[in-house]
Structure formats: C-alpha cells, structure tokens
Amino acid sequence: MKITFYGHASLGIEVGGKHIIVDPFITGNPAAAAIDLRELKADYILLTHAHADHVLDVEAIAKLHSAVVIVSNAEIASHYAKKGFNAHPMNHGGSWKFDFGKVKYVNAIHSSSFPDGTYGGNPGGFVIESEHKNIYIAGDTALTMDMKLIPIRTKLDLAILPIGNNFTMDVEDAIIASDFVECDKILGYHFDTFGYIEINHEEAIKKFFDKGKDLMLLEIGESIEL
C-alpha cells in the first residue's frame, strides 16, 4: 500500500492495483500547485464530508476518469449521482468489500455542507482493510470516544489524523486519539493550509515522540509505503 500526500487533507492511495483519491482539494491550495490533476490516477474517490476544502476537485477528477466511483455518505453520494457520476452510498457503521479491500464508514464529529449550503449529511472517516495493511482516515473530527471502537474490530497499521486545531483536533488530542485507536504510527494532515491551522512541525513531532509514537508530516507529493 502506497500513500501520497497531496496537501491539506488530500491523499492518494495505491492498493490492490487500484488508485484511490481521498478528499481532493488541490487546485484551490497554492501549496499544491505542482500537483496536476490530469496526471492523477483514480478508480475511486473517498469523501469524508462535503466542505469545499475536501470536495473542490471531485467533479474535475471524475470527468477525467469516467469509470471512477465516488464513495461517501448517502447524501454526498446522492448529490454526485444526480449529476451523472458513479457513486456508492454508505453510512456510519456500514462496510463494503470493494475490489481493493474492505471499507467501513465510521463516526466523525464535525459539520458537513456543500459550498452552496446544500446539506452534506453527517461527516465520517474510513477504516480500510486491504493487502494485510489496515489504515484509519479520520477525516475532519474532534477527539471522540467512538475511536475506541475501531481497534475492537481492526488492528491498524497507520492512523491518519487531523492535527491543525481550530476546525479539528489539535496535536495533544491527536495523541490521545492514537491511544484510542491503539496505533502509534501516525500520518498527520489538515494542517498549514491557511493561518487558522498552521502548526510548529518540530514541536508536534516531539510531542508524539515523547509519548513513544511516530508522527509523519509529509511534504506535498511525498509518499510512504506500508
């Protein structure tokens, strides 16, 4: 499994011969100017919620890849299905076996509406089990006790957690979240894109290190392999 950071909360995942894009917000992020949508491969687009900084490039990517399937909550999936795109609806606690692995839609505490104010359903995160590697993509969320439910069913190899504060958890809450999900290997995201969520990288890494945990902060375009 290969995971590439495209800035903010946008990710690319290569697994099982398939390419997944998570929460594509690329063209609206000046820091991600080097990422060309036309060069991205996409079989699936996973969306945690409907905010503009997570769905901005969905339609552009879907038009470049006519067979792409948009996976999200029922309201978001319906929104894109009405526009003629392929969509797979989910809801909290539900899971589905795709051709790259099993995906479960889990709880997140946040808000969710499209840029025009249309209701975007309840926000969520994803647990992906595939190729003997399991990851948790938290989405935009506060620290929540529901995270403790995840390791009851799934032993994680990586937790992808927001750490930027203001709109989501901060570093300290993300450390607690990593305890809740019982995973000490963390990929941080949702930070630095704009002033409200700028962080001190060295300080964040040290705080995780002091708790015996590994926080990775990737450069845009940088990848890791599990």
C-alpha positions as CSV (number, residue, x, y, z in Angstrom):
1,M,0.0,0.0,0.0
2,K,1.4,3.4,-1.1
3,I,0.0,6.6,0.3
4,T,0.8,10.0,-1.2
5,F,0.1,13.4,0.4
6,Y,-1.5,16.0,-1.9
7,G,-1.7,18.7,0.7
8,H,-4.3,19.7,3.3
9,A,-6.5,16.5,3.7
10,S,-6.0,15.2,0.2
11,L,-4.4,11.7,-0.3
12,G,-3.7,9.3,-3.0
13,I,-3.7,5.6,-2.1
14,E,-2.5,2.8,-4.3
15,V,-3.6,-0.6,-3.2
16,G,-4.6,-3.9,-4.8
17,G,-3.8,-2.5,-8.2
18,K,-6.4,0.3,-7.7
19,H,-5.9,4.1,-7.2
20,I,-8.0,6.0,-4.6
21,I,-8.2,9.7,-4.1
22,V,-9.3,11.0,-0.7
23,D,-10.9,14.4,-0.2
24,P,-9.4,16.1,-3.3
25,F,-8.7,19.8,-2.6
26,I,-5.7,20.5,-4.8
27,T,-6.4,23.3,-7.3
28,G,-7.6,25.6,-4.5
29,N,-4.4,25.1,-2.5
30,P,-1.5,27.2,-3.7
31,A,0.9,25.0,-1.9
32,A,-0.2,22.1,-4.1
33,A,0.4,23.9,-7.4
34,A,2.8,21.3,-8.6
35,I,0.2,18.6,-8.5
36,D,-1.5,18.2,-11.9
37,L,-5.0,16.7,-11.7
38,R,-4.5,15.3,-15.2
39,E,-1.7,13.1,-14.0
40,L,-3.6,11.6,-11.1
41,K,-4.9,8.1,-11.5
42,A,-8.3,7.4,-9.9
43,D,-10.6,4.4,-9.7
44,Y,-12.3,5.6,-6.5
45,I,-12.8,9.0,-4.7
46,L,-13.5,8.7,-1.0
47,L,-15.1,11.7,0.6
48,T,-15.3,12.2,4.4
49,H,-17.7,15.2,4.2
50,A,-18.9,17.9,1.8
51,H,-16.9,21.0,2.8
52,A,-15.2,22.8,-0.2
53,D,-11.7,22.1,1.1
54,H,-12.5,18.3,0.7
55,V,-14.6,18.2,-2.5
56,L,-13.3,21.0,-4.6
57,D,-11.8,18.8,-7.3
58,V,-14.2,15.9,-7.2
59,E,-16.0,16.7,-10.5
60,A,-12.9,17.6,-12.4
61,I,-11.3,14.3,-11.5
62,A,-14.5,12.3,-12.1
63,K,-14.7,13.9,-15.6
64,L,-11.1,12.8,-16.3
65,H,-11.9,9.2,-15.2
66,S,-15.4,8.3,-16.4
67,A,-15.5,5.0,-14.5
68,V,-14.4,6.4,-11.1
69,V,-16.7,5.6,-8.2
70,I,-17.4,8.3,-5.6
71,V,-17.7,6.7,-2.1
72,S,-19.2,8.7,0.7
73,N,-22.3,9.1,3.0
74,A,-25.7,8.7,1.4
75,E,-26.3,12.4,0.9
76,I,-23.0,13.1,-0.7
77,A,-23.2,10.0,-2.9
78,S,-26.7,11.0,-4.0
79,H,-25.5,14.6,-4.7
80,Y,-23.0,13.3,-7.3
81,A,-25.2,10.5,-8.6
82,K,-27.8,13.2,-9.6
83,K,-25.1,14.8,-11.6
84,G,-24.5,11.6,-13.5
85,F,-21.4,10.4,-11.7
86,N,-20.9,6.8,-10.4
87,A,-21.4,6.8,-6.6
88,H,-21.6,4.2,-3.8
89,P,-23.5,5.4,-0.7
90,M,-22.5,4.4,2.8
91,N,-23.5,5.4,6.4
92,H,-22.0,5.1,9.8
93,G,-21.1,1.6,10.9
94,G,-21.6,0.1,7.5
95,S,-18.9,-1.5,5.5
96,W,-18.5,-2.8,1.9
97,K,-16.0,-5.0,0.2
98,F,-14.6,-3.3,-2.9
99,D,-12.1,-4.8,-5.3
100,F,-9.2,-3.2,-3.4
101,G,-10.4,-4.2,0.1
102,K,-13.0,-3.6,2.8
103,V,-14.1,-0.1,3.7
104,K,-16.0,0.9,6.8
105,Y,-17.6,4.3,7.3
106,V,-17.0,5.5,10.9
107,N,-18.1,8.4,13.0
108,A,-16.5,11.9,13.0
109,I,-17.6,15.0,14.9
110,H,-17.6,17.9,12.6
111,S,-20.1,19.6,10.2
112,S,-20.8,19.0,6.6
113,S,-22.4,21.1,3.9
114,F,-21.6,21.8,0.2
115,P,-20.2,25.2,-0.8
116,D,-23.7,26.3,-1.9
117,G,-25.2,25.4,1.5
118,T,-26.7,22.1,0.4
119,Y,-26.9,19.5,3.2
120,G,-23.9,17.2,3.1
121,G,-25.1,14.5,5.5
122,N,-23.1,13.6,8.6
123,P,-19.3,13.7,8.4
124,G,-17.3,10.5,8.8
125,G,-14.0,8.7,8.4
126,F,-12.9,5.5,6.8
127,V,-11.3,2.3,8.0
128,I,-9.7,0.5,5.1
129,E,-8.6,-3.2,5.4
130,S,-6.5,-4.3,2.4
131,E,-3.5,-6.4,1.5
132,H,-2.8,-7.2,5.1
133,K,-2.5,-3.5,5.9
134,N,-5.2,-1.6,7.7
135,I,-5.5,2.2,7.9
136,Y,-7.8,4.7,9.5
137,I,-8.6,8.0,7.8
138,A,-10.2,10.1,10.5
139,G,-11.4,13.0,8.3
140,D,-12.1,16.3,10.0
141,T,-13.0,15.4,13.5
142,A,-12.8,16.3,17.2
143,L,-11.5,13.7,19.6
144,T,-14.3,11.2,20.2
145,M,-14.7,8.2,22.4
146,D,-16.1,6.3,19.3
147,M,-12.5,6.0,18.2
148,K,-12.1,3.3,20.9
149,L,-14.4,1.1,18.9
150,I,-12.1,0.8,15.9
151,P,-9.4,-1.5,17.4
152,I,-12.1,-3.9,18.7
153,R,-12.6,-4.9,15.1
154,T,-9.4,-3.8,13.3
155,K,-5.7,-3.8,14.2
156,L,-4.4,-0.7,12.5
157,D,-1.0,-0.2,10.7
158,L,-1.5,3.5,10.3
159,A,-3.8,6.2,11.6
160,I,-4.2,9.4,9.5
161,L,-5.3,12.1,11.9
162,P,-6.0,15.9,11.6
163,I,-3.7,17.9,13.8
164,G,-4.2,21.5,12.8
165,N,-6.5,22.6,15.6
166,N,-9.3,25.3,15.3
167,F,-11.5,23.2,13.0
168,T,-10.4,19.7,14.2
169,M,-8.3,18.1,16.9
170,D,-5.0,19.6,17.9
171,V,-1.8,17.7,18.4
172,E,-2.5,16.8,22.0
173,D,-5.9,15.4,21.2
174,A,-4.5,13.5,18.2
175,I,-2.0,11.8,20.6
176,I,-5.0,10.7,22.7
177,A,-6.8,9.6,19.6
178,S,-3.8,7.4,18.7
179,D,-4.1,5.8,22.1
180,F,-7.9,5.2,21.5
181,V,-7.3,3.6,18.1
182,E,-4.2,1.7,19.5
183,C,-1.9,2.8,16.7
184,D,1.5,4.5,17.3
185,K,2.2,5.2,13.6
186,I,0.5,8.4,12.7
187,L,0.3,10.4,9.5
188,G,-0.7,14.0,10.3
189,Y,-2.9,16.0,7.9
190,H,-5.2,19.0,7.8
191,F,-2.5,21.5,8.9
192,D,-0.7,24.6,7.5
193,T,-3.1,25.2,4.5
194,F,-4.2,28.5,6.0
195,G,-3.5,30.6,9.0
196,Y,-6.0,29.1,11.4
197,I,-4.3,25.7,11.2
198,E,-0.6,26.4,11.0
199,I,1.5,24.3,13.3
200,N,5.0,24.0,14.6
201,H,6.3,20.8,12.9
202,E,9.2,20.1,15.2
203,E,7.2,20.6,18.3
204,A,4.4,18.4,17.0
205,I,6.8,15.6,16.1
206,K,8.5,15.9,19.5
207,K,5.2,15.7,21.4
208,F,4.4,12.4,19.7
209,F,7.9,11.1,20.1
210,D,7.8,11.8,23.8
211,K,4.8,9.5,24.0
212,G,6.6,6.7,22.1
213,K,4.8,7.5,18.9
214,D,5.9,8.3,15.3
215,L,4.3,11.3,13.7
216,M,5.0,11.7,10.0
217,L,4.5,15.1,8.3
218,L,4.9,14.6,4.6
219,E,5.8,17.2,2.0
220,I,3.2,17.7,-0.7
221,G,3.7,15.0,-3.3
222,E,5.7,12.8,-0.9
223,S,4.7,9.2,-0.4
224,I,5.1,6.4,2.2
225,E,4.7,2.6,1.7
226,L,3.2,0.2,4.2
